[in-house]
Amino acid sequence: MTDRIACINPTCRRTAPRAKFPDSRYIICRGCWNKLPALIKDRWNAIKTRHRIFQRLIRKPKFSADARLEQWRRVDRRMTLAEHALDASILHFFEAGQDPVGLDNFMKEIGLDR
């Protein structure tokens, strides 16, 4: 296993040290982050904000009672599902743009075969 983590964009060659992000599967470099649509960035920021609020609440004694344990588990499950869906949409954004539909036919029409 390597000591570097690659950017989520398969065409990007940027990496980050694994020691800096020990639990991460990938990073999103600044260049690739800037390529993302505003809707994905807004969703990312909303999920991270909710995560910070959730972590702050769970540290408070009145919210960390055992009576709320099942409620916290449901919230945590939903947040995890939202994060996985966002990861999938980001990965799809970068993978879908690799080869536009109809490029081969267009190249043949103008006489430039690959």
Contacts in CASP RR format, 6 or more apart in sequence:
PFRMAT RR
TARGET T0000
AUTHOR 0000-0000-0000
METHOD contacts of the structure
MODEL  1
MTDRIACINPTCRRTAPRAKFPDSRYIICRGCWNKLPALIKDRWNAIKTR
HRIFQRLIRKPKFSADARLEQWRRVDRRMTLAEHALDASILHFFEAGQDP
VGLDNFMKEIGLDR
2 18 0 8 1.000
3 17 0 8 1.000
3 18 0 8 1.000
3 19 0 8 1.000
4 15 0 8 1.000
4 16 0 8 1.000
4 17 0 8 1.000
4 18 0 8 1.000
5 15 0 8 1.000
5 16 0 8 1.000
5 17 0 8 1.000
5 18 0 8 1.000
5 21 0 8 1.000
5 24 0 8 1.000
5 25 0 8 1.000
5 26 0 8 1.000
5 27 0 8 1.000
6 12 0 8 1.000
6 14 0 8 1.000
6 15 0 8 1.000
6 26 0 8 1.000
6 27 0 8 1.000
7 13 0 8 1.000
7 14 0 8 1.000
7 15 0 8 1.000
7 26 0 8 1.000
7 27 0 8 1.000
7 28 0 8 1.000
7 29 0 8 1.000
7 32 0 8 1.000
8 26 0 8 1.000
8 27 0 8 1.000
8 28 0 8 1.000
8 32 0 8 1.000
8 90 0 8 1.000
8 91 0 8 1.000
8 94 0 8 1.000
9 28 0 8 1.000
9 29 0 8 1.000
9 32 0 8 1.000
9 35 0 8 1.000
9 94 0 8 1.000
10 94 0 8 1.000
10 95 0 8 1.000
10 98 0 8 1.000
11 94 0 8 1.000
11 98 0 8 1.000
12 29 0 8 1.000
12 31 0 8 1.000
12 32 0 8 1.000
14 27 0 8 1.000
14 29 0 8 1.000
14 32 0 8 1.000
15 27 0 8 1.000
16 27 0 8 1.000
16 29 0 8 1.000
21 27 0 8 1.000
28 36 0 8 1.000
28 90 0 8 1.000
32 94 0 8 1.000
33 41 0 8 1.000
36 90 0 8 1.000
36 93 0 8 1.000
37 93 0 8 1.000
40 86 0 8 1.000
40 89 0 8 1.000
40 90 0 8 1.000
40 93 0 8 1.000
43 86 0 8 1.000
43 89 0 8 1.000
44 86 0 8 1.000
47 79 0 8 1.000
47 82 0 8 1.000
47 83 0 8 1.000
47 86 0 8 1.000
50 79 0 8 1.000
51 79 0 8 1.000
54 75 0 8 1.000
54 76 0 8 1.000
54 79 0 8 1.000
57 63 0 8 1.000
58 64 0 8 1.000
58 72 0 8 1.000
104 114 0 8 1.000
107 113 0 8 1.000
107 114 0 8 1.000
END
